Amino acid sequence: MTNSNLPPGQNIGDGADYTASSIDVLEGLEAVRKRPGMYIGTTGPKGLHHLIWEIVDNSVDEALAGFCNTIEVTINSDSSVTVKDNGRGIPTGIVAKSGKSGVETVFTILHAGGKFGGEGGYKVSGGLHGVGASVVNALSTMLVVEVYKEGKIHRQVYKTGIADGTLDVVGSTELRGTKVTFWPDHTIFHDYNEEGDRIKIDFEWEVVDERLRQMTFLNKGLKMIVTDNRTKEGEDPKKVEYHYEGGIASYVEYLNDTRVALHKPPIYMEANRDGINVECALQWTDLYAESLYSFVNNINTPEHGTHVNGFKMALTRVINEYAKKNNLVKESDGNFTGEDVREGLTVIVSVKVPEPQFEGQTKQKLGNREVQGVVQALVTETLNDWLELNPKQAKDIVLKSQIAKKGREDAQKARLLVRRASNLEGSSLPGKLADCSDRDPTRCEVYLVEGDSAGGSAKQGRNRNFQAILPLRGKILNVERVQPSRIYENTEVQAMITALGLIVKEEEDEGGGKKGGILRPNAENLDLDKLRYHKVIIMTDADVDGSHIRTLLLTFFFRYARQLVEKGYVYIAQPPLFKVEKGKRIEYCYNEHKLEAIIAEMGDKAIIQRFKGLGEMMPQQLWDTTMNPETRTLKKVTVDDASEADHIFDLLMGESVAPRREFIEKHAHYASLDV
Ligand code: TSJ
């Protein structure tokens, strides 16, 4: 279908129609500028980055339709963004329905994306992100579109969503494709600092780089060239090229590059049925966490849904049947549960569905029933064949499941004994916990403090109404490298579990029985009603040891209590590094930068005290600077991209030092705080 040819009899010169539609357009885009949040969720950093995803989605649609294989995304030196593809070019002819060119239709009519162009392909833009290019246009001070098509360059400029002139032919070209540059409107996009002042925001290279690399993994064969031309003095522009012929199999290899794989390469499968495209890639490793990430139309579905249900059901059944058929287990042993089979497994399930239905509180759970069967059939068939063809690896996988099952059963027995001995769940709080008197978890906070001496200061400095202190001694267990059942043997981990009230919901297992409550890595099975505090504050020294302990604690929370992180209950305390005194004036400095500023302000180096550790601070000082809710700063721990955080924790907690060092150098911001 082409859009330049009007259906016979269509009268586009109809003045009344045209006027009506342009008023609609203005009202539509005006509404976007008035209530941007309704269209892009937030006007903070997330919303700003959303503008890029929205435009790139259009090029990815073109790639999925089979007409484009390269997308270039450039952050320009003035923080505008250019997206360019080598597709067919947005249609330039008049679209009957709007009376405007295809280009102007896309950029001025809400939800116009994919309205022309006919059948075929999966419109990501019609799926989840789905607000369309017109919203980006409305929220940009300026947008320039160039279409390279049939030997000509077509160009049009918009200002705050309104066409600044017509779509003109401005030159000739051999190229084919679409190029869009937009300047986000900074009167709309902003953030707030800790004092509540409005601050300017800009694109973050790491965010753009990570998401576009993920996009490339999710669309095999696609080439993505990502550039950042916002250079500081003496810095080179950043430029990366991604291109994975293996698609999500390459994604699994990337996630597992820090783990020891039980087989190579990852198992990869794909099916197209009834307009649904299904891809799965999976690989078992010697680690314990299950890393399962699912996508619908290139968008992450953290709450999973029918696609993942189909995968899990097929996997559990196939492994159990294979183990029995080949006499690797006894009939009397009972079945492996899904978790047994998935221990150490890294999986990507990616489906492309023409009309996805989303359920759940956050609308992130795929609901389409028809998807489940397609995934289940594909996984059953492919995995059966793979196991038959790879008996040695199959045996290793069954063995791994057996160890997981044994560990789970042992842990359940141990837990049961502990429970009987203590009569009531959670009745025996650890002796070293200095609890608070308030019993309402929403008002209570617990400080996890490194060392007994800092613990002592914190106990004296706290407000005992709502602040509890749990001192931790020595090194925390590296849970990344330990079988889940063994984490309960570690005193410090045990203390945290009971003090915080990390209690697992009773669940029905696959066979309809009750599953004993043990924590499992990456499981979402915590009973949040049993939590004893809604703020868990990690307070460690500002030195290498302190940062190591903090990473170990974060690893524990990320792996075994991720719901706390997702809820925003985990924080990092910010103790000061220096105290500067001159006369009566006392200032605490939380970084070197602030110290320099204060020294400059005070005129000379008054007395400067450097705090080497929390233990050196007086209880009152600790309260004033780090614990008093009125004056302290806390950093909230957040996880934006779980798969990337997964990879990061592996690297940080893994055995190989070289990639870790390389990684920390490359992503210093992650290594420090913003996981
Ligand atoms: F949406 C957008 F304007 F923001 C945008 C669209 C931005 C960028 C960078 C690229 C695109 C885009 C659109 N790339 N490729 C296309 N393709 C079409 O719009 C197109 C072309 C031809 C036909 C046809 O049926 O002949 C159909 C479509 C949808």
Residues whose N, C-alpha, C, O or C-beta is under 5 A from the ligand:
A	BS01	TSJ	M1 I55 N58 S59 E62 V83 K84 D85 G87 R88 G89 I90 P91 V106 F116 G117 A133 T178 V180
